[in-house]
Amino acid sequence: MSKNIGPAAPARHQATRPAWRCRACAAPWPCQPARLRLRREYAHDHPGLAAYLCVLMHDAIADALRRGSGDIDPAEYFAWFGRLDPAWPARDG
């Protein structure tokens, strides 16, 4: 007999590897909800967010090279970060 343990927890907007797609919505990662979460988490640590995204971009490039997928550009997954304006913690756009 199986136990009912309640509803499943909602999936977090995290990357799945090696495809670098969002586990919750399947959009290229970081999806919009993940970007907003990262902006909130690193609201007072812009250099920390830059370092974190650099490490993830390195991993995405390594995954793309291992898979031999020339149809994706891992740098595009993280290009949004470079387009943030000076008011970036205060804006959700």
C-alpha atoms as a printed R data frame, in Angstrom:
   type eleno elety resid chain resno      x      y       z
1  ATOM     1    CA   MET     A     1  0.000  0.000   0.000
2  ATOM     2    CA   SER     A     2  1.410  3.409  -0.954
3  ATOM     3    CA   LYS     A     3  1.359  6.351   1.379
4  ATOM     4    CA   ASN     A     4  0.028  9.693   0.285
5  ATOM     5    CA   ILE     A     5  2.712 12.157   1.304
6  ATOM     6    CA   GLY     A     6  0.984 15.247  -0.041
7  ATOM     7    CA   PRO     A     7  1.460 17.265  -3.196
8  ATOM     8    CA   ALA     A     8  4.835 17.354  -4.849
9  ATOM     9    CA   ALA     A     9  6.947 20.395  -4.099
10 ATOM    10    CA   PRO     A    10  7.077 22.852  -6.988
11 ATOM    11    CA   ALA     A    11 10.205 22.539  -9.076
12 ATOM    12    CA   ARG     A    12 12.744 25.288  -8.582
13 ATOM    13    CA   HIS     A    13 13.976 27.183 -11.574
14 ATOM    14    CA   GLN     A    14 17.392 25.530 -11.690
15 ATOM    15    CA   ALA     A    15 19.538 24.387 -14.573
16 ATOM    16    CA   THR     A    16 19.593 20.809 -15.723
17 ATOM    17    CA   ARG     A    17 22.858 19.675 -17.187
18 ATOM    18    CA   PRO     A    18 24.187 19.116 -19.763
19 ATOM    19    CA   ALA     A    19 21.362 20.799 -21.713
20 ATOM    20    CA   TRP     A    20 21.246 23.914 -19.491
21 ATOM    21    CA   ARG     A    21 17.472 24.079 -19.543
22 ATOM    22    CA   CYS     A    22 15.309 25.080 -16.599
23 ATOM    23    CA   ARG     A    23 14.081 22.093 -14.638
24 ATOM    24    CA   ALA     A    24 10.762 23.841 -13.885
25 ATOM    25    CA   CYS     A    25  9.828 25.488 -17.200
26 ATOM    26    CA   ALA     A    26 12.283 24.002 -19.762
27 ATOM    27    CA   ALA     A    27 13.383 27.453 -20.965
28 ATOM    28    CA   PRO     A    28 17.075 28.075 -21.620
29 ATOM    29    CA   TRP     A    29 18.683 28.688 -18.252
30 ATOM    30    CA   PRO     A    30 18.704 31.101 -16.572
31 ATOM    31    CA   CYS     A    31 15.015 31.535 -17.331
32 ATOM    32    CA   GLN     A    32 13.268 34.744 -16.299
33 ATOM    33    CA   PRO     A    33 12.240 33.443 -12.827
34 ATOM    34    CA   ALA     A    34 15.828 32.286 -12.191
35 ATOM    35    CA   ARG     A    35 17.184 35.680 -13.269
36 ATOM    36    CA   LEU     A    36 14.839 37.442 -10.867
37 ATOM    37    CA   ARG     A    37 15.805 35.078  -8.034
38 ATOM    38    CA   LEU     A    38 19.514 35.607  -8.714
39 ATOM    39    CA   ARG     A    39 19.041 39.372  -8.806
40 ATOM    40    CA   ARG     A    40 17.305 39.239  -5.419
41 ATOM    41    CA   GLU     A    41 19.863 36.890  -3.871
42 ATOM    42    CA   TYR     A    42 22.799 38.981  -5.080
43 ATOM    43    CA   ALA     A    43 21.148 42.401  -4.758
44 ATOM    44    CA   HIS     A    44 24.083 43.733  -2.722
45 ATOM    45    CA   ASP     A    45 26.837 41.603  -4.264
46 ATOM    46    CA   HIS     A    46 27.115 42.409  -7.968
47 ATOM    47    CA   PRO     A    47 30.721 41.072  -8.171
48 ATOM    48    CA   GLY     A    48 29.598 37.858  -6.448
49 ATOM    49    CA   LEU     A    49 26.869 37.338  -9.048
50 ATOM    50    CA   ALA     A    50 29.380 37.993 -11.837
51 ATOM    51    CA   ALA     A    51 31.776 35.398 -10.408
52 ATOM    52    CA   TYR     A    52 28.978 32.848  -9.917
53 ATOM    53    CA   LEU     A    53 27.752 33.298 -13.496
54 ATOM    54    CA   CYS     A    54 31.305 33.026 -14.858
55 ATOM    55    CA   VAL     A    55 31.709 29.638 -13.180
56 ATOM    56    CA   LEU     A    56 28.355 28.475 -14.560
57 ATOM    57    CA   MET     A    57 29.215 29.748 -18.051
58 ATOM    58    CA   HIS     A    58 32.490 27.808 -17.902
59 ATOM    59    CA   ASP     A    59 30.548 24.662 -16.984
60 ATOM    60    CA   ALA     A    60 28.016 25.289 -19.781
61 ATOM    61    CA   ILE     A    61 30.788 25.693 -22.355
62 ATOM    62    CA   ALA     A    62 32.478 22.486 -21.142
63 ATOM    63    CA   ASP     A    63 29.154 20.625 -21.370
64 ATOM    64    CA   ALA     A    64 28.528 21.956 -24.885
65 ATOM    65    CA   LEU     A    65 31.998 20.889 -26.013
66 ATOM    66    CA   ARG     A    66 31.579 17.412 -24.502
67 ATOM    67    CA   ARG     A    67 28.230 16.990 -26.212
68 ATOM    68    CA   GLY     A    68 29.570 18.330 -29.487
69 ATOM    69    CA   SER     A    69 26.609 20.649 -29.796
70 ATOM    70    CA   GLY     A    70 27.619 23.467 -32.086
71 ATOM    71    CA   ASP     A    71 24.047 24.743 -32.271
72 ATOM    72    CA   ILE     A    72 24.138 26.546 -28.916
73 ATOM    73    CA   ASP     A    73 26.162 29.408 -27.549
74 ATOM    74    CA   PRO     A    74 26.532 28.997 -23.773
75 ATOM    75    CA   ALA     A    75 27.581 32.636 -23.469
76 ATOM    76    CA   GLU     A    76 24.059 33.611 -24.527
77 ATOM    77    CA   TYR     A    77 22.693 31.897 -21.428
78 ATOM    78    CA   PHE     A    78 24.456 34.464 -19.293
79 ATOM    79    CA   ALA     A    79 24.615 37.533 -21.568
80 ATOM    80    CA   TRP     A    80 21.645 39.098 -19.753
81 ATOM    81    CA   PHE     A    81 23.908 39.843 -16.806
82 ATOM    82    CA   GLY     A    82 26.077 42.219 -18.831
83 ATOM    83    CA   ARG     A    83 23.002 44.190 -19.884
84 ATOM    84    CA   LEU     A    84 21.955 45.109 -16.362
85 ATOM    85    CA   ASP     A    85 21.683 48.819 -15.779
86 ATOM    86    CA   PRO     A    86 22.945 50.625 -12.664
87 ATOM    87    CA   ALA     A    87 19.506 50.350 -11.033
88 ATOM    88    CA   TRP     A    88 19.501 46.572 -11.509
89 ATOM    89    CA   PRO     A    89 18.567 45.541  -7.944
90 ATOM    90    CA   ALA     A    90 15.524 47.790  -8.013
91 ATOM    91    CA   ARG     A    91 14.140 46.754 -11.383
92 ATOM    92    CA   ASP     A    92 12.520 43.476 -12.416
93 ATOM    93    CA   GLY     A    93 12.786 43.946 -16.193
